[in-house]
Amino acid sequence: MAKKDRTDRQAVIDSIRSKQKGAEKRRGYAIVGICATIALLIVGAAAYQPIKDWYDLRGFEEQGLDEIGAAADACGEITTKKANGSQEHVDPGTPISYEDSPPAFGQHYNVWDTIDRKLYTSSDRPDVGELVHNLEHGYTILWYDATVAESDAMMDDLRGIASKFDDNANYRNKFKAVPWTSEDGEPFPGDEHVAMTHWSVGGAGESAADKQVGVFQYCSAPSGAALEDFMKKYPYTDSPEPDAI
């Protein structure tokens, strides 16, 4: 009888262990399934924005720069201001105060951004002191504020505009679109949400420091037409260091 009791107890124990193993295996499968689902969601989220950007840009392929965004009259008159700061280089991180929002000239960092990237967000934009060095090299910079950054339509227009400058071997494509934030300085004047700036020497080939001016044009929205006119009037050759990339 004792032997039978031991056999029965062992059978119960074996049954319990079998059920536990089965439950553990099901939990393992569930965990693997959840992890796989999370991984797919992460990969999908990472791929979504590039795919969306590519799809959105297709609509701009047949459009000229002057057809993208608002009409040219969304921008005010071009203004200029006597410039200074040419060749005044300081180390990155050195505090620099600019009078204008945004700057078109001034003391700047001894490094600059490459020509490759055309459009930035607030999370990856170079420092203002670095971008001013780009201005010294002949770049036109289109600065946009939080109103533009929060508008899907206007950001799509900026992506379309930036796509027209993707030939990095052509110095005429010295262009960047970058955000201007509350941490950078005062808001743009009036109800303007875009500003285009250029560091001019008073015409291509000029070298006299007293002819240098900062060029400004403010707009209510991104305008490819206004930008095209602005860059024709103030090309990269009209800058303190046009041959530097």
C-alpha positions in Angstrom: 0.0 0.0 0.0 2.8 2.4 0.9 4.4 1.8 -2.5 1.2 2.6 -4.3 0.8 5.8 -2.2 4.3 6.9 -3.2 3.5 6.1 -6.8 0.3 8.2 -6.7 2.2 11.1 -5.0 4.9 11.0 -7.7 2.2 11.0 -10.4 0.7 14.1 -8.9 4.1 15.8 -8.6 4.9 14.9 -12.2 1.6 16.3 -13.3 2.2 19.6 -11.4 5.7 19.9 -12.8 4.4 19.3 -16.3 1.7 21.9 -16.0 4.3 24.4 -14.6 6.6 23.7 -17.5 3.8 24.2 -19.9 2.8 27.5 -18.2 6.4 28.7 -18.2 6.7 27.8 -21.9 3.5 29.7 -22.7 4.8 32.7 -20.7 8.1 32.5 -22.6 6.3 32.5 -26.0 4.1 35.5 -24.8 7.2 37.5 -23.8 8.9 36.7 -27.1 5.8 37.7 -29.0 5.5 41.0 -27.0 9.2 41.8 -27.6 8.9 41.1 -31.3 5.8 43.3 -31.5 7.6 46.2 -29.7 10.6 45.7 -31.9 8.4 45.9 -35.0 6.7 49.1 -33.7 10.1 50.7 -33.0 11.4 49.8 -36.5 8.1 51.0 -38.0 8.2 54.3 -36.2 11.8 54.9 -37.2 11.1 54.2 -40.8 7.8 56.1 -41.0 9.2 59.7 -41.1 11.8 59.0 -43.8 9.3 57.2 -45.9 6.7 60.0 -45.4 9.3 62.7 -46.2 10.3 60.8 -49.4 6.6 60.5 -50.4 5.9 64.2 -49.7 8.9 65.3 -51.7 7.6 63.5 -54.8 5.0 66.3 -55.1 7.8 68.9 -55.5 9.8 67.1 -58.2 8.0 68.8 -61.1 7.8 72.2 -59.4 10.4 75.0 -59.7 11.7 76.7 -56.6 9.5 79.7 -57.3 6.4 77.5 -57.2 6.9 76.1 -53.7 5.4 77.7 -50.6 3.8 81.2 -50.3 4.0 83.9 -53.0 6.8 86.3 -53.0 4.6 89.0 -51.5 4.5 87.0 -48.2 7.9 88.7 -47.6 8.6 92.3 -46.8 11.2 94.6 -48.2 14.9 93.6 -48.1 16.8 95.7 -45.6 20.6 96.0 -44.9 22.7 96.9 -42.0 26.4 97.7 -41.8 28.3 94.5 -41.0 31.2 93.7 -38.8 32.9 90.6 -37.4 34.7 89.4 -40.6 37.6 87.1 -39.6 36.7 87.5 -35.9 36.8 83.8 -34.9 36.4 82.4 -31.4 36.3 78.9 -30.0 33.0 76.9 -30.1 31.1 77.5 -26.9 32.3 81.0 -26.4 29.3 83.2 -25.5 28.4 85.5 -28.4 25.6 88.1 -28.3 24.0 89.1 -31.6 21.9 92.3 -31.9 19.7 91.0 -34.6 17.1 88.2 -34.6 18.5 86.4 -36.5 22.0 87.5 -37.3 23.4 88.1 -40.7 27.0 88.9 -39.6 29.2 89.2 -36.6 31.8 87.4 -34.5 31.5 83.7 -34.9 33.0 80.3 -34.1 36.1 79.1 -35.9 34.2 76.1 -37.2 31.3 76.0 -39.7 28.8 73.5 -41.0 29.3 71.5 -44.2 27.4 72.1 -47.4 25.8 68.6 -47.3 22.9 69.3 -45.0 20.2 71.8 -46.1 17.3 71.5 -43.5 17.5 71.2 -39.7 15.2 70.9 -36.8 15.7 72.3 -33.3 17.1 68.9 -32.1 20.1 68.8 -34.5 20.8 72.3 -35.7 24.3 73.7 -35.4 25.0 76.5 -33.0 24.3 80.0 -34.2 27.9 81.0 -33.9 28.8 78.2 -36.3 26.1 79.2 -38.8 27.3 82.8 -38.8 30.6 81.4 -40.1 28.6 79.8 -42.9 27.2 83.3 -43.7 30.7 84.6 -44.0 31.4 81.8 -46.6 28.5 83.0 -48.7 25.6 80.9 -47.5 22.0 82.2 -47.5 20.2 81.0 -44.3 16.5 80.7 -44.0 15.6 80.8 -40.4 12.1 79.6 -39.3 10.3 80.0 -35.9 8.2 77.7 -33.8 5.0 78.6 -35.8 6.5 77.1 -38.9 8.0 74.2 -37.0 4.6 73.2 -35.7 2.9 73.4 -39.1 3.1 70.2 -41.2 2.2 72.1 -44.4 5.0 74.8 -44.0 7.5 72.1 -43.0 6.6 70.2 -46.1 7.3 73.4 -48.1 10.7 73.8 -46.4 11.5 70.2 -47.4 10.5 70.9 -50.9 12.6 74.1 -51.0 15.6 72.4 -49.5 15.4 69.6 -52.1 16.2 72.2 -54.8 19.7 72.7 -53.4 20.9 69.1 -53.2 23.8 69.5 -55.7 26.6 69.9 -53.2 29.3 70.4 -55.8 27.6 73.6 -56.9 28.5 76.5 -54.6 25.4 78.3 -55.7 23.6 75.8 -53.5 25.1 77.3 -50.3 21.8 77.3 -48.5 20.5 76.2 -45.2 17.1 76.2 -43.5 17.4 76.2 -39.7 15.1 76.9 -36.7 15.3 80.1 -34.7 14.2 79.4 -31.1 13.4 81.4 -28.0 16.8 80.4 -26.6 18.6 82.1 -29.5 17.1 85.5 -29.1 14.1 87.7 -29.6 11.3 86.7 -31.9 11.1 88.0 -35.4 9.5 91.4 -35.7 5.7 91.7 -36.3 3.9 88.6 -37.3 6.8 87.2 -39.4 7.8 83.6 -39.0 10.6 83.3 -41.5 13.8 85.3 -42.0 16.4 85.1 -44.7 19.9 86.5 -44.1 23.1 86.9 -46.1 26.5 88.5 -45.4 27.2 90.8 -48.4 30.4 92.6 -49.3 28.6 95.1 -51.5 28.8 93.0 -54.7 30.9 90.1 -55.9 34.6 90.9 -55.9 34.4 93.7 -53.4 36.9 93.5 -50.6 36.6 96.8 -48.7 35.4 96.1 -45.1 33.4 99.3 -45.0 31.1 98.0 -47.8 30.0 94.9 -46.0 26.4 94.7 -44.9 24.1 92.2 -43.4 21.0 91.5 -45.6 17.6 90.7 -44.0 14.2 89.8 -45.4 11.3 88.7 -43.2 8.3 86.6 -44.3 5.0 85.4 -42.9 5.7 81.9 -44.4 8.3 80.1 -46.4 8.4 81.3 -50.0 10.5 79.7 -52.7 9.8 82.6 -55.0 11.1 85.2 -52.6 14.1 83.0 -51.7 15.0 82.6 -55.4 14.9 86.4 -55.9 16.9 86.9 -52.7 19.7 84.5 -53.7 19.9 85.9 -57.2 20.4 89.4 -55.8 22.9 88.2 -53.2 24.7 85.1 -54.6 27.4 83.2 -52.7 30.1 85.2 -54.6 28.9 88.3 -52.8 30.4 87.4 -49.4 33.6 87.8 -47.4 34.9 84.3 -48.2 33.0 83.0 -51.2 35.6 80.2 -52.1 35.4 78.5 -48.7 32.9 75.7 -48.6 
